[in-house]
Amino acid sequence: MSRAAVLLIDGFEETEAVTIIDVLRRADVKVDVLGVEKKRVVGAHHLALEADALLADHAGDRYQLVVLPGGMPGAARLRDHDGVQAFLKAHSAAGRIVAAICAAPIALAKAGLLKGKRATCYPGFEEQLGGADVQRSTAVVKDGNVITSRAPGTAMAFSLALVEELCDQGTATELAASMLVG
């Protein structure tokens, strides 16, 4: 069974986080929702979620996928958190998938994971993508072990792309059909 870690910090984008967690779990991916600083995490629009565990308790674990929901100020807080940066660098160095949506690709950029790679983000954050080849009109961009997406409105496409990467295209297609995704 594939394992994924979704990192949450206060100020995360709720639509993105819940969609990612839900879609991955529907695909039978073992998802650990990790609170970066605490287990009760409050989103940008004041929706509180309870993380399964703390990042510090899983810092040495290696997942097939690490995902960062966006939202502000959450994305900036992920970018500036030393533990998150170390976790991202370790996973990327091991060839694991690192993924971020909305403004959260700025955290990947700070870790040095976007230089020379195609990536996308929420409009207005392009200059913070650390040497990425910015794709402005694509909802989901995959380049090597990095997957990025643009906004809450692309969260479903992003989540299904993660399922395709971790499982296979058939699983992603069946899941999209069962959820009536156009």
N, C-alpha and C positions, 0 to 999 in steps of 0.2 A: 504494500500500500504506500502510495506517495505521501510525503509529509510536507506541509507548508506552514510558514509562520507569517502571520499578519501582525504588524507592529502598530500599536495605537498609543497616541500621546494626546494630551488635552489640545483641543482645537482641530481634531481630525474632521474630515468631510464624512458625515454619516451615511449618505447614499452610497458612496463608494465603498466604505468599510463593510456595511451590511451586505451589499450585493456581492462583493468578493467572497466574504466568508460563506454566505448562503450557497452561492453557485459552486464553489469548491467542495463544500460538504455534500451537496446533491450529487456530485461526481464521485463520491466516496473517497475524497482526499482527506487525510487526517490533518485537520487545521488546528494549530495552536494559536490562539489570539493572545498576544503577549503585550501587556502593559509596559511601556518603557519606564515609567516612573512610579506607577501605582496600578492597582487592579481596577478600581472604579475610574473610568476615563470619560471625560465630558467632551462631546463634539463641538464643532464650531456653531451649531444651531441649538446647543444646550440639551441634546439627547445624550444620556449617560449609558454607557455599556460597561459590563463587567468582563474584564479579561480573564482568560483561563489561568494565567500565571504571569509572573514578572519576567521581563527580558533577562535580568541579572541571573535568574535561576536557570536559564536556558542558553546563556551566552556561549557555552562550549558545544552546544548541540549543532548538528549540521542538517539542514533541511534541503529538500530538492528545490524549494522555492521560498524566497523571502519577498513579501509584498508590502509596499508602503501606500496607504491611502493618502490622498492629498488633503486639501483644506488649509485654511489659514486661521490662526497662526501655526497650526499643527505641522505643516510641511517645513516651515522655518525651524521649528523646535526639533524635528527629526534631523534636519541638516546640521544643527548646532550641537547635537548630543553625541558625546564621545563614544558611548556604548553602542549606539546605533551605527556610527561610522565604522567601528571595529567589526561589528557583526556583518555589515555589508561587505567590507573588504575581505573578510575571511571566507564568506560564501562565494564571492566572485573569484577569488584566488583558487578555490577548490572546483571551479567550473560550474557552480550551481547557478540557477536562474535567480536574478534579482529583477524586481518589477516595481514600477511606481506609476501613479496616475495623478493627473491634475498638476498641482504645484510641486508634488513630492519628488519629481525627477531632479529637483535642485539638491536633494540629499544624495542622490546617486552621483551627481556632478561633483559635489564636495569630496566624495570618496574617490574621485578620479576614474569613475567607471563609464563615463560617457564620451571621453575624448576620442574623436575620430569615429564614433558610432552614430548611426542614424537614430534619432529620438524625437519625441514630441512632448508637449506639455500644455498647460493652460495658457491661453494667450496673455502675453505680458511678461512671461517668465523665460522667454527664449534666450535672452542675454545671460541668464544665470546657468546655462546648461554646459558650461565648462568645455568648450571645444567640440560639442556635438554637431553633427550635420542635421540641423533642425528641419523636421518635416511638419509643415504647418497645416496641411489639409488632410492628413491621414489620421483616422480615429485611434488606431493601434499600430505601433511600430515595433517590430522585433529585429534585433541585430545581435547575432551571437547569443550570449546568455542574458541579454538585457531586453526587457519588454517595457514599453512606456505607452501611456494613453493620455487623453486630453482633459477630461472633465466628468462631472457627474453623469452627463448625458451619454457618455461612452463607457460607463461602468459595466454594462452588461456585455458589450462586445469585448472589452478588456478581460472580464472574468471568463468568458468562453474561450478566448485565446489562451488564457492560462490553463484551462482544462485541456485544450488541444495539445499544449506543450507537455503537460504532465502525464496525461493519459493517452489520448489519440484523437484524431479528427472525428471518428465515428462516435465516440463518447460525447464530444462537444456538439456534434450535429443532433444526436438523439436528445440530449439535454435541452438544446435550444428548441427543438420541436415540442418537447413535453411542456415547456414554459411558454409556448406560442410566440417565440421571438421571431419577428419578421425577418 
